[in-house]
């Protein structure tokens, strides 16, 4: 059986050239059976995966979220720029307090300068394990795709499935300081596929016609794993990533990190009557810990622009990203390295989630006691980042932000470390797209590596993987006032503290200032 979500748009109004699309999201508990076991999961409108949002570039999207479950809820519209609408970004305690049980909140934003595939998901604890869905952004009316119009478009969302309650999984891990229990299966559009026990009928299928071109809108909604994806005996042409068109290129295998989206063109064979081909995804693991080393499969079933890269940079930052340790509390038994607790950090600062939303505190001028504005712009103690770790690998726990004046041109190099093992880290920046101008393995060397940056036609993204034992360099323009979360999209690393926030100040013009918060913004 294939269970898939359809749009739940309740109203569409057009005013002049702008269309407002209204959606109703009722957060409710729903019983779902996978792998021959049933459990109650958090869903939107009883659907898993959740409903897709469809809009055109330039449309206004209004989503009323009503919380009927016992958990606090917040939703993030992953990759949406949120220009002058930071109140709608959604990460709990960063731009808003969560929506408490029995309460509601209206997310209101406009899609500006984006078209392609993005996604929405819960942004509090590990609730996004089941609370996610696609965002389909079509070009403006009358503007075609920069490639031939596909015969059909198909969203493909990878996820992870636990038989256990995922909130209990992460809570246990945080209490013990050890790694969380791995998932029991990966899913495609909520279905594990035939390679798992007791899952022979839980298969996602694409019923294809020979000689047709399909646009696959691929999303990695898995919590903790990067995934390889391929279709047997077929090639994929990548045409868009993170809602940005790219120079088309063809590959047999795609690597996609949690948080990333990729649109690919699949052209079916001219003649393959009644043939079936596996569509498979399996993990790319770079860490030393355990991981779900399984394969999810679906079936392909046959039936008879130019970027504007910042050339000049106002501020340069160098961030180390990686794992670390916290000491075990007294009278506790911890399961992290050498009896400590696992932690993760950026520039050795493990971000402590506040109890008051950062954006609300900043806007009200009441930041004292909520956050500090002295996030380090580089490691306080340099070391051989990909070599022998330093003697002390303990982190500093704090709530710090990095302040940027409006319209600052930023260059950020993110350096992976070898502390507790070299791993890949997919970093997601809220509120912005950025250009990936360089990357490499080993320690970043500004004297040599910066000269090789691609400032002509780099890929534009909102989520990028810091390679294991390597570095990645990005550039972006801080032209969107607000507080913007940046974090590893491996949820376990985010839970351990691999996260930080940028505070972009208002500009001088009225169009460069963040509007006041909505009247129904949830209170902490």
C-alpha positions as CSV (number, residue, x, y, z in Angstrom):
1,X,0.0,0.0,0.0
2,X,1.3,3.5,-0.8
3,X,0.4,6.3,1.6
4,X,1.1,9.7,0.2
5,X,-0.1,13.2,1.0
6,X,-2.0,15.6,-1.2
7,X,-2.2,19.4,-0.9
8,X,-4.5,20.7,1.8
9,X,-4.9,24.2,0.5
10,X,-8.2,25.5,1.8
11,X,-8.3,28.8,-0.1
12,X,-6.5,30.8,-2.8
13,X,-7.0,34.4,-3.3
14,X,-5.6,36.6,-6.0
15,X,-5.0,40.4,-5.4
16,X,-3.5,42.1,-8.5
17,X,-0.5,40.1,-9.5
18,X,-0.1,38.4,-6.1
19,X,-1.8,35.2,-5.1
20,X,-2.3,34.3,-1.4
21,X,-2.5,30.6,-0.7
22,X,-4.1,29.6,2.6
23,X,-3.4,26.2,4.3
24,X,-4.7,24.7,7.5
25,X,-2.3,22.4,9.4
26,X,-4.0,20.5,12.2
27,X,-1.2,18.8,14.3
28,X,-2.7,15.5,15.6
29,X,-1.7,12.1,16.7
30,X,-2.3,9.3,14.1
31,X,-1.8,5.5,14.3
32,X,0.5,4.3,11.6
33,X,1.8,0.7,11.0
34,X,5.2,0.0,9.5
35,X,7.3,-3.2,9.7
36,X,4.2,-5.0,11.2
37,X,4.2,-2.7,14.3
38,X,1.8,0.2,14.9
39,X,2.5,3.3,16.9
40,X,0.9,6.7,17.4
41,X,2.9,9.5,15.6
42,X,2.6,13.3,15.3
43,X,1.2,14.3,11.9
44,X,-0.3,17.1,10.0
45,X,-4.0,16.5,9.1
46,X,-3.5,12.8,9.8
47,X,-1.1,12.4,6.8
48,X,2.3,10.8,6.8
49,X,4.3,12.2,5.1
50,X,2.6,15.6,5.6
51,X,0.7,17.6,2.9
52,X,2.6,19.4,0.2
53,X,2.5,23.1,-0.1
54,X,2.3,24.4,-3.7
55,X,3.0,28.0,-4.6
56,X,4.4,30.1,-7.4
57,X,7.4,32.4,-7.1
58,X,6.0,35.7,-5.7
59,X,3.0,34.1,-3.9
60,X,2.1,34.8,-0.3
61,X,1.7,31.6,1.8
62,X,-0.4,31.6,4.9
63,X,-0.5,28.5,7.1
64,X,-2.6,28.3,10.2
65,X,-1.1,25.7,12.5
66,X,-3.4,24.3,15.3
67,X,-1.7,22.1,17.9
68,X,-3.9,19.2,19.1
69,X,-1.0,17.1,20.5
70,X,0.6,17.1,24.0
71,X,4.0,18.3,22.6
72,X,5.1,21.8,22.0
73,X,5.3,22.4,18.2
74,X,7.0,24.7,15.8
75,X,7.4,24.4,12.0
76,X,10.2,25.5,9.8
77,X,9.8,26.3,6.1
78,X,13.2,24.9,5.2
79,X,15.1,27.1,2.6
80,X,12.4,29.8,2.3
81,X,14.4,33.1,2.5
82,X,11.8,34.8,4.8
83,X,12.7,38.2,3.6
84,X,11.4,40.6,6.3
85,X,9.3,37.8,7.7
86,X,11.7,36.3,10.3
87,X,8.7,35.7,12.6
88,X,7.6,33.0,10.3
89,X,10.9,31.0,10.1
90,X,9.9,28.7,12.9
91,X,12.9,27.2,14.9
92,X,11.7,27.0,18.5
93,X,13.3,29.5,20.9
94,X,15.2,31.1,18.0
95,X,12.5,33.1,16.2
96,X,9.5,32.1,18.2
97,X,8.4,30.2,21.3
98,X,6.7,26.9,20.4
99,X,3.0,26.5,19.9
100,X,1.7,25.0,23.1
101,X,-0.9,22.3,23.1
102,X,-4.4,23.7,22.4
103,X,-2.9,26.9,20.8
104,X,-2.4,28.0,17.2
105,X,-0.2,30.3,15.2
106,X,-0.4,31.6,11.6
107,X,2.8,31.5,9.6
108,X,2.8,34.2,6.9
109,X,5.5,34.6,4.3
110,X,6.1,35.5,0.7
111,X,8.2,33.4,-1.7
112,X,10.7,35.8,-3.2
113,X,13.1,34.9,-5.9
114,X,12.9,31.2,-5.5
115,X,11.5,28.4,-7.5
116,X,12.0,24.6,-7.2
117,X,11.8,22.2,-4.3
118,X,12.0,23.0,-0.6
119,X,10.4,21.4,2.4
120,X,8.8,22.0,5.8
121,X,9.4,20.2,9.0
122,X,9.1,20.4,12.8
123,X,11.9,22.4,14.3
124,X,11.8,21.3,18.0
125,X,13.4,18.2,19.5
126,X,13.1,15.2,17.2
127,X,9.5,15.7,16.1
128,X,10.5,16.1,12.5
129,X,11.0,12.3,12.4
130,X,7.3,12.2,11.3
131,X,6.4,15.9,10.8
132,X,7.5,16.9,7.4
133,X,6.4,17.5,3.8
134,X,7.4,19.0,0.5
135,X,7.2,22.6,-0.7
136,X,6.7,22.9,-4.5
137,X,7.5,26.4,-5.8
138,X,6.5,26.8,-9.5
139,X,7.9,29.5,-11.7
140,X,5.8,32.7,-12.2
141,X,3.0,32.3,-14.7
142,X,4.3,32.5,-18.2
143,X,7.9,31.7,-17.3
144,X,9.0,28.2,-18.3
145,X,11.5,25.9,-16.7
146,X,15.1,26.3,-18.1
147,X,14.8,22.7,-19.3
148,X,12.2,20.9,-21.4
149,X,8.9,20.6,-19.6
150,X,8.7,17.2,-17.9
151,X,5.9,14.8,-18.6
152,X,5.2,14.4,-14.9
153,X,6.6,15.7,-11.5
154,X,7.1,13.3,-8.6
155,X,8.2,14.2,-5.0
156,X,10.5,11.7,-3.4
157,X,11.1,12.2,0.3
158,X,13.6,10.1,2.2
159,X,13.0,9.6,5.9
160,X,13.9,7.4,8.9
161,X,11.5,5.2,10.9
162,X,11.9,4.1,14.5
163,X,9.7,1.5,16.0
164,X,10.3,3.3,19.3
165,X,9.1,6.8,20.3
166,X,11.7,9.2,18.8
167,X,11.3,11.6,21.7
168,X,12.2,8.8,24.1
169,X,15.2,7.9,21.9
170,X,16.8,11.4,22.0
171,X,15.8,12.0,25.7
172,X,17.6,8.8,26.7
173,X,20.7,9.7,24.7
174,X,20.9,13.2,26.2
175,X,20.5,11.8,29.7
176,X,23.2,9.2,29.3
177,X,25.6,11.2,27.1
178,X,25.8,8.3,24.6
179,X,24.7,8.1,21.0
180,X,21.0,7.6,20.3
181,X,19.6,4.3,19.2
182,X,19.7,4.0,15.4
183,X,16.5,3.9,13.2
184,X,14.9,0.6,12.2
185,X,14.5,1.6,8.5
186,X,14.8,4.3,5.9
187,X,11.7,5.3,4.0
188,X,10.7,6.7,0.6
189,X,7.6,8.8,0.9
190,X,6.9,7.1,4.3
191,X,7.3,3.5,3.0
192,X,10.3,1.2,3.9
193,X,10.1,-1.0,0.8
194,X,10.5,-4.7,0.2
195,X,14.1,-5.2,1.5
196,X,13.0,-5.0,5.2
197,X,11.3,-7.7,7.1
198,X,7.5,-7.5,7.1
199,X,7.4,-4.7,4.5
200,X,6.6,-6.5,1.3
201,X,3.6,-4.3,0.5
202,X,4.9,-1.0,1.9
203,X,6.5,0.0,-1.4
204,X,6.6,3.4,-3.2
205,X,6.2,3.0,-6.9
206,X,6.5,5.3,-9.9
207,X,4.4,3.9,-12.8
208,X,6.4,5.2,-15.7
209,X,5.7,5.4,-19.4
210,X,8.6,4.6,-21.8
211,X,10.3,7.5,-23.5
212,X,9.0,10.1,-21.1
213,X,10.9,12.6,-18.9
214,X,10.0,12.9,-15.2
215,X,11.1,15.6,-12.8
216,X,11.9,13.9,-9.5
217,X,11.8,16.4,-6.6
218,X,14.1,14.7,-4.1
219,X,14.2,15.7,-0.4
220,X,16.3,14.1,2.4
221,X,14.2,14.4,5.5
222,X,16.2,11.7,7.4
223,X,17.3,12.8,10.8
224,X,20.9,11.7,11.0
225,X,22.1,10.2,7.7
226,X,23.4,11.3,4.3
227,X,22.1,9.0,1.6
228,X,23.2,7.8,-1.8
229,X,20.4,7.4,-4.3
230,X,20.3,5.7,-7.7
231,X,17.9,4.0,-10.1
232,X,19.1,0.7,-11.6
233,X,20.1,1.0,-15.3
234,X,19.1,4.7,-15.4
235,X,20.9,8.0,-15.2
236,X,19.8,11.2,-13.5
237,X,20.3,14.8,-14.7
238,X,20.5,17.3,-11.9
239,X,18.9,20.6,-12.8
240,X,18.2,22.3,-9.4
241,X,19.4,22.1,-5.8
242,X,17.8,23.9,-2.8
243,X,15.4,25.8,-5.1
244,X,18.2,27.2,-7.3
245,X,18.8,26.2,-10.9
246,X,22.2,24.7,-11.7
247,X,24.1,23.8,-14.8
248,X,22.6,20.5,-15.7
249,X,24.9,17.5,-15.3
250,X,24.2,13.8,-15.5
251,X,25.2,11.1,-12.9
252,X,24.3,7.6,-12.0
253,X,24.4,8.2,-8.2
254,X,23.3,11.1,-6.1
255,X,24.5,12.0,-2.6
256,X,22.1,14.1,-0.6
257,X,22.5,15.2,3.0
258,X,19.7,15.8,5.6
259,X,18.0,19.1,4.8
260,X,19.1,19.2,1.1
261,X,16.8,19.1,-1.9
262,X,17.7,18.1,-5.5
263,X,15.6,18.1,-8.6
264,X,16.6,15.6,-11.2
265,X,15.3,14.7,-14.7
266,X,14.7,11.0,-15.3
267,X,14.2,10.0,-18.9
268,X,12.8,6.5,-19.2
269,X,13.9,4.0,-21.8
270,X,12.2,4.1,-25.2
271,X,11.0,0.5,-24.8
272,X,10.9,-1.5,-21.6
273,X,7.4,-3.2,-21.5
274,X,6.5,-4.4,-18.0
275,X,10.0,-4.0,-16.6
276,X,10.7,-3.0,-13.0
277,X,13.8,-1.3,-11.6
278,X,14.8,-0.7,-8.1
279,X,15.1,2.9,-6.8
280,X,17.5,2.6,-3.8
281,X,18.9,4.8,-1.1
282,X,21.5,3.7,1.5
283,X,23.6,5.7,4.0
284,X,27.0,7.4,3.5
285,X,28.5,7.2,7.0
286,X,31.6,9.1,8.0
287,X,31.5,8.8,11.8
288,X,32.8,6.1,14.1
289,X,29.5,5.4,15.8
290,X,26.8,2.9,14.8
291,X,24.4,3.8,12.1
292,X,21.4,2.3,10.2
293,X,23.3,0.3,7.6
294,X,20.3,-0.7,5.6
295,X,18.8,0.1,2.2
296,X,15.4,1.5,1.3
297,X,13.9,0.6,-2.1
298,X,11.1,1.8,-4.3
299,X,10.2,0.6,-7.7
300,X,10.3,2.3,-11.1
301,X,7.6,0.3,-12.9
302,X,7.2,0.6,-16.6
303,X,3.8,0.6,-18.2
304,X,3.2,-0.3,-22.0
305,X,20.7,31.1,-14.3
306,X,23.6,33.1,-13.8
307,X,24.6,33.6,-10.1
308,X,25.7,36.9,-8.5
309,X,28.5,35.9,-6.3
310,X,29.9,38.5,-3.8
311,X,33.3,39.5,-5.2
312,X,34.3,41.7,-2.3
313,X,34.0,40.6,1.3
314,X,33.3,42.7,4.3
315,X,33.8,40.1,7.0
316,X,35.6,36.8,7.1
317,X,34.9,34.1,9.6
318,X,36.6,30.7,10.3
319,X,34.4,28.2,12.2
320,X,35.5,24.8,13.4
321,X,32.7,22.3,13.4
322,X,32.8,18.9,15.1
323,X,32.3,16.8,18.2
324,X,33.5,17.2,21.8
325,X,32.8,16.3,25.3
326,X,31.0,17.5,28.4
327,X,32.0,16.2,31.9
328,X,29.6,13.7,33.4
329,X,27.5,15.2,36.2
330,X,28.1,14.1,39.7
331,X,26.3,10.9,40.7
332,X,25.6,10.0,37.1
333,X,26.8,7.2,34.9
334,X,27.5,8.6,31.4
335,X,28.0,6.5,28.2
336,X,30.0,9.0,26.2
337,X,33.8,8.7,25.5
338,X,35.7,7.7,28.6
339,X,32.6,8.1,30.8
340,X,31.9,11.7,29.6
341,X,28.9,13.0,27.6
342,X,28.9,13.5,23.9
343,X,28.8,17.2,22.8
344,X,29.2,19.1,19.5
345,X,30.2,22.7,18.9
346,X,31.1,25.5,16.5
347,X,34.4,27.2,17.5
348,X,34.2,25.1,20.6
349,X,30.9,26.8,21.7
350,X,28.2,24.2,22.2
351,X,25.0,26.2,21.8
352,X,22.6,26.1,24.8
353,X,19.0,26.5,23.6
354,X,17.4,29.5,25.4
355,X,14.0,29.5,27.1
356,X,13.0,32.8,25.5
357,X,13.1,33.2,21.7
358,X,16.2,35.1,20.5
359,X,14.4,37.1,17.9
360,X,11.7,38.3,20.4
361,X,14.4,39.2,23.0
362,X,16.4,41.2,20.3
363,X,13.3,43.0,19.0
364,X,12.2,43.9,22.5
365,X,15.7,45.1,23.5
366,X,15.8,42.6,26.3
367,X,18.7,40.4,25.5
368,X,20.4,40.6,28.9
369,X,20.4,37.1,30.4
370,X,19.1,35.5,27.2
371,X,22.1,35.6,24.9
372,X,25.6,37.1,24.5
373,X,26.8,38.8,21.4
374,X,30.4,37.6,21.5
375,X,30.3,34.4,19.4
376,X,34.0,33.8,18.4
377,X,34.9,34.6,14.8
378,X,37.6,32.0,14.8
379,X,38.9,29.3,17.2
380,X,40.2,30.8,20.4
381,X,42.9,28.1,20.5
382,X,44.1,27.0,17.1
383,X,45.3,23.4,16.7
384,X,45.8,20.8,13.9
385,X,42.2,20.5,13.1
386,X,42.3,17.3,11.1
387,X,45.3,15.8,12.9
388,X,45.9,14.8,16.5
389,X,43.2,16.3,18.7
390,X,44.2,18.7,21.5
391,X,44.7,17.4,25.0
392,X,41.3,18.8,26.2
393,X,38.2,18.2,24.1
394,X,35.7,19.7,26.5
395,X,33.4,22.3,25.0
396,X,32.1,25.6,26.3
397,X,28.3,25.7,26.8
398,X,26.7,29.0,26.1
399,X,24.0,30.9,24.2
400,X,25.9,33.2,21.9
401,X,25.1,35.0,18.6
402,X,27.2,36.7,15.9
403,X,26.0,40.2,15.0
404,X,26.2,41.4,11.4
405,X,25.3,44.9,10.2
406,X,22.7,44.9,7.4
407,X,24.1,44.1,3.9
408,X,27.4,42.7,5.2
409,X,29.2,40.6,2.6
410,X,30.3,37.5,4.4
411,X,32.8,34.8,3.7
412,X,32.6,31.8,6.0
413,X,35.0,28.9,6.1
414,X,33.8,25.9,8.0
415,X,36.5,23.5,9.0
416,X,35.7,19.9,10.1
417,X,37.7,18.5,13.0
418,X,39.0,15.1,13.9
419,X,37.9,15.3,17.5
420,X,36.2,12.0,18.4
421,X,36.5,11.1,14.7
422,X,36.2,13.0,11.4
423,X,32.6,13.2,10.2
424,X,30.5,15.0,7.5
425,X,28.3,17.8,8.8
426,X,25.5,19.1,6.6
427,X,25.2,22.7,7.8
428,X,21.9,24.6,7.1
429,X,21.6,28.4,7.2
430,X,18.2,29.8,7.8
431,X,17.0,32.9,6.0
432,X,19.7,32.9,3.3
433,X,21.0,31.1,0.2
434,X,24.8,31.1,-0.1
435,X,27.4,30.3,-2.7
436,X,29.7,27.4,-2.2
437,X,32.9,28.9,-3.5
438,X,35.4,26.2,-2.4
439,X,36.0,23.0,-0.5
440,X,38.7,20.5,0.2
441,X,40.2,17.9,2.5
442,X,42.7,18.6,5.3
443,X,43.2,21.9,7.0
444,X,42.1,25.1,5.2
445,X,45.1,27.2,4.0
446,X,43.9,30.7,3.1
447,X,47.2,31.5,1.4
448,X,46.6,28.7,-1.2
449,X,43.0,27.7,-1.1
450,X,41.4,31.1,-1.4
451,X,43.1,31.7,-4.7
452,X,41.2,28.6,-6.1
453,X,37.8,29.8,-5.1
454,X,35.1,29.6,-7.8
455,X,33.7,33.1,-8.0
456,X,32.2,32.7,-11.4
457,X,29.6,30.0,-11.4
458,X,29.5,28.3,-7.9
459,X,26.4,26.3,-6.8
460,X,23.9,28.2,-4.7
461,X,22.4,26.4,-1.7
462,X,20.9,26.7,1.8
463,X,22.5,23.4,3.1
464,X,26.1,22.3,2.5
465,X,28.1,19.3,3.7
466,X,31.4,20.0,5.5
467,X,33.4,17.0,4.3
468,X,34.9,14.6,6.8
469,X,38.4,15.8,7.6
470,X,38.0,18.8,5.3
471,X,36.5,22.2,4.9
472,X,34.0,24.2,2.8
473,X,33.9,27.9,2.1
474,X,30.7,29.9,1.4
475,X,29.8,33.5,0.7
476,X,26.5,35.3,1.3
477,X,25.0,38.8,1.7
478,X,23.4,39.5,5.0
479,X,20.5,41.4,3.6
480,X,17.7,39.9,5.7
481,X,17.2,41.4,9.2
482,X,16.4,39.0,12.0
483,X,18.0,36.1,14.0
484,X,18.9,33.2,11.8
485,X,19.7,29.7,13.0
486,X,22.7,27.8,11.5
487,X,23.1,24.2,12.6
488,X,24.1,20.7,11.5
489,X,21.2,18.9,10.0
490,X,22.2,15.6,11.6
491,X,19.7,15.9,14.4
492,X,21.9,14.1,16.9
493,X,24.6,16.7,16.4
494,X,22.1,19.6,16.7
495,X,20.9,18.0,20.0
496,X,24.5,17.9,21.2
497,X,25.0,21.6,20.5
498,X,26.3,21.9,16.9
499,X,24.4,25.1,16.2
500,X,24.6,28.9,16.5
501,X,22.7,32.0,15.4
502,X,23.4,35.1,13.3
503,X,21.8,38.4,14.3
504,X,21.4,40.6,11.3
505,X,20.6,44.2,12.2
506,X,18.1,46.4,10.5
507,X,19.2,48.6,7.6
508,X,18.6,52.3,7.4
509,X,15.7,52.2,4.9
510,X,12.1,51.2,5.9
511,X,12.3,48.3,3.4
512,X,15.3,47.0,5.3
513,X,13.7,46.8,8.8
514,X,12.1,43.8,10.3
515,X,8.3,44.5,10.9
516,X,6.9,44.0,14.4
517,X,5.9,40.5,15.4
518,X,2.4,39.1,14.6
519,X,-0.2,39.7,17.4
520,X,-0.7,35.9,17.9
521,X,3.1,35.0,18.1
522,X,3.3,32.3,20.8
523,X,4.6,33.3,24.2
524,X,7.3,31.3,26.0
